[in-house]
């Protein structure tokens, strides 16, 4: 309109990739190491949404402040973070807190709480990024007109999968899906009427959560993940399923390698569930966690990240996961080469050395 001020659209390189995590109990260090892996290689700016119990907020802020002092400004300027209290908009808060693990059900309420966020990547605290978040963020473009969330299968082989053998409730597909890494179009989730087993018509996401929990609470084992499986059982057209290398867990190698995508392309996102970063059951997973934790942010990534990993992996060859180190190293090596090449190009361009 005449006289109306125009607001130019923010260029894609500056647009925020929103990342959410729920950190309760003793998961504060894991959360910070996950954040470190996220900013290490990502190209675009990150907006980090941290949900924590009120009693943990001061401790988290203290640890985060101490932790981030060691980070160069070239990394700290790549993200911003906000801390939120644990809240449940419907139902009984104490019931939700008892679902599987304290605070785990919070992820179900992200579309309701983050009303101004269009799209979001949710991850568990025990996740490590081995390539830029930009790459999984691009999968949002692959959603068709009905898809509004993306997750990876719980297992690749139905006959040894948990859901296909033990579930007493509906679940998605032949093996169910794992909610530890969940890409969401929150705008679509908020505007969709979901088919369900409660009433003949559709319900909004918020309307559906508590009645669905009440109906199935005596049959679910894995809490909010089970509820998500039930939702997408009745609404399969709403889910985009990404391959196992985007949510690689010990199950993918501890009984023999069964994630073809990781064998071909390498692990993209590592999910160290069952506490494997902190015990000796899966030393390959622990090695990755410790090397990223101890990475000193030196420019020579091969010297200070890649070679320590190779060295630690030599001590894990007695395990099935340790026998396939290339699966864990392939994406890290590829990403580091890109970082190195970009730096060389910038250097040559700045000095006109062609």
N, C-alpha and C positions, 0 to 999 in steps of 0.2 A: 504494500500500500504506500501511497505517496507520503514521504516524511518518516516512514517506519524504519527504525534502525535494523540493519541486517547483522545477524550473528553467524559468522562463518563456522562451518562444521569442523570439529576437531579432527586433524589429520589422523589416519589410521595408526601411524607410528606413536602417537601420543595417547591414544585411547587405552583405557585401563582394562586389564584382564583381571576379573574378580575371582579371588580364591578364598574359600571359607574352610575353617577347621574348628572342631570343638575340643578344647583342652581342659581336662579335669584330672583330679588326682595327681599321679606322679608323671604325667605326660608333658610337662613343661619343656624339658630338654629336647624330647623328641620333636615337639612343635617347632622349636628354634632351629634344629638341624634340618627339618623339612623345609622351613623358610629359606635357610641357607642354600639348599639344593635348588630351590625354585629361582632364586635371584642369580645363581651362579652363571647360568647360560642364557636365561630368557632375554629377549630383545626388547619387547614392549614393556611399558610400565605395569606394575602389579598393584592392585588394591587388595589388601589382606584383611579379612574379616575373622577375628578371633573371638570365639564364645567361651567364656570361662566363669566358673563359680565366683561369687563375690569375694569369698575368703581367699581365693587364689590370685585375684587381680593385682594386689600390691606385690606379691612375690613374683608374678609374671613380669610386671613392669620393671622390677628391680633386676631380675635376671636378664631380661631383654636389653636393658640399658647397659649392663656390664658386657653382655655378649656383643652388642652392636658397636661398642667402642673399638673393637678390633677390626671392624670392617672398613675398607677404604670408601671414600665418598662416592667413587665411581659405581659402587654397589648399593650403598644406602639410598642414593638418589633414584634408584630404579623402582622403589616401592613406597607405599604409604600403608599404615595399618590402623585399625580401629578395634577396640576391645568392647564386647557386649556382655551383658549378664545372661544367664540361662533363664529363658522364659518359655512358657507354653501357653498358647492363646486359647486353647480349648481343652476341656477335660480336667482331670485331677493332676496337678503338678507332681505330687509325690508318687503317683502311679507311673507317670512318664519317667521319672528319675530311676525307678526300679526296673525299667524295661531293659533287659540284657546287662548293660553297664551304666553307671551314673552318667547322666548327660547325653548318652548316645542318641536318644530320641530327638535331641535338639535339631538334628539335620532335617527331620521331617517338617520343621516349621520355618525353614529358611525362606520359602516363597512368601510367607506371611510377614515375616519380620523385615526382610530386605526389600521393601516395597518399591524402592527407587532403582533397584538393580535389575537390568534386563536379563543378563546371562551370568552364569556362575559355575565355577568348578569347585566341587566339594571334595576334600580328601581327608582320610583318617590321619592322625598324628604320625603313624608309623609308615608313612609314604616317603619315598625319595625320588626326585626327578633326575633322570639320567640324560635328558635332552630338553630343549627349550619348551616351556609351557605353551609357547606360541603354536607348537605343532598339534597339540591336542585341542587347543582353542579353535583351530581352523576346522575341526570336525563339526562345529556348529553349522558351518555352511553346507554340510552334507545332509543335514536333517531334511526330510521331505515335509510336506505341508501338515502332517499329523504328528510327527515326532517332536517330543518336548524334553526328553532326557536320554542320556546314554550311559550304559554300564557294560562291564565285561561279564562273560559267563562265570558262574561259580566254579565250574569244572569243565574240562574238555571231553571227558569220557563218562557218559551216563552211568555205566555199570559200577563205577567206583566213586561217583559223585555223592555228596551228602543228601541233597534234596531228592534225588531220584531213588535213594534207598530208604530215607528215614522221615521225610517231611509228612506231616499230618494235616497240611493245609495246601491250598492251591499255590503254585509257583510258576514263574515264567519259563517257557520253553521246556527243554528236556533235562536241563541241569540247574535251573535257577540262575540268578545273577548276583554278583557281589557288589555291595554298595560302598566299598572302601574308596573307590574313585568314581565320582558321579558328576557328569557334565549336564547342566540344566539350563533350559530356556525358561526363566522364571515368569516372564510375561505370558507365555503360552500356558504354563501350569496354572497361573492365577485366573485365566480366562476360559479354561476348559471344564466341561461337564463330564465327569468320569463315570463310566459304567461300573456297577458294583453288585455285591450280593446282598445288599441291605434293602434297597427299594427298586421298583421297576424303572424309575427314571434316573437321570444323572445327578451327581452331587459335585459341588466344588471340592477342591483339594482340602480346604480347611473344614468344610462340613463333614467330610468323609473320615477324617483321621481317627477321632475318638470312638465313634460307633464301630468302625472296623476293628480297632483294638479290642473293644469290649466283646465283639463276636468271636475273635480268634485268640484271645490272650491265653487260653488254656492249651493251645496247640502250637504256639510259636516258641522256638528255641533261640533264634538269633535276633530277637527284638525287632528294631526298626527295619533291618534288612528283610526280615520275613514279611513285614507289612508292605514294603516296596514290591516284593515278589508277588504278593496277593494283588496289589493294585494293578501291576502290569500283566498279570494273568488275565484279568478282565479287560485290560486295555492294551493288548499287544501292539496295536498300530501306533501307540504313543512312544514306543521305545526304540532307540537306535542302539544296536549291539556292536561295541567295538572289540577288536581282537585282544587276546590274552596278554600281549606284550605291553598293553597300556595298564595292566593291573596284575603284575607278575608276582606270585606268592610262592612260598615253599612247596605247596602242593604241585606246582608245575615242574619240579625237578627232584623232589625228595624220594619219589617212587620211580624215577626214570623220567627223562625229558618228554613232556607231552604238550608243549606250547610251540607249535610249528612257526608261528609268527616271530617268536623270540629267536628261534633257531635261524631263521632267514634274515631278520632285520635287527636282532638284538633287543634287549629289554629297554622299554621306553620309560616306564614308571615301575619302581620296585615297591612292593607292599610287604613289609616285614611283619605280618600278623603273628599271633601266638607268642609274642615277646622275643622273637629270634634275634633281635639286635642286642639283647642283654643276657643271653645264655650261650651255651656251647653246642646247642643242637644243630644249628645251621651256620657254621663259621663263615661261609661265603657271604651271607647276608650281613652278618656282624662286621665283616671286613669292610664292606661298602659303607656301612654306617659310620664306622670309626674313621675311615679315611676322609670322608666328607666332613665329619665333625672336626677333625684336626687340620683340615686344609687351611694353610696360612694366607690365602689370597695373593699368592705370588703370581707374577706374569707368566712364568714358565709352567703351564698347566701339566705338560708331560712330566716334568721333573717332580712337581710337588703333589700331583694327583694320580696320574696314570701309572707311573712306575711304582709308587707305594702300593697301589692296588695289585699290580702284577706280583709283587713280592709277597703280599699277604695271601694271595690266592694259591701260592705254592704250598702253603700249609693246610690247604683245604681239599687237596686232591683225593684224600681218603673218603670223601663223601660224594654222593651222586651229584649234588649241585656243584661241588667243586671240580668235577671232571669236565665241566663245560664252561670254562672261564670266558670263552669268546662270546657267549650269550650275554654276559654281564658287561663286557668291555666294548662291544661293537658300537653302540650308540654314543658312549662317552668319547671314544676315539674319533668318531665321525664329527661330533659336535666340537671337540677341541680343534680339529683340523679346520673347521669353518671359522672358528674364532681366530685362529692363527692367520688364515688366508685373508680375512677381513682386515686384520691389523696391518698386514704387509701391504695390502692395496691402499689403505689410508696413508701409510707411511710413504709409499712411493708417490702417491698423488700429491701429498703435501710438499715433497721435495723435488717433484718434477723429474723423477728418475724413471724413465720408461725404457 
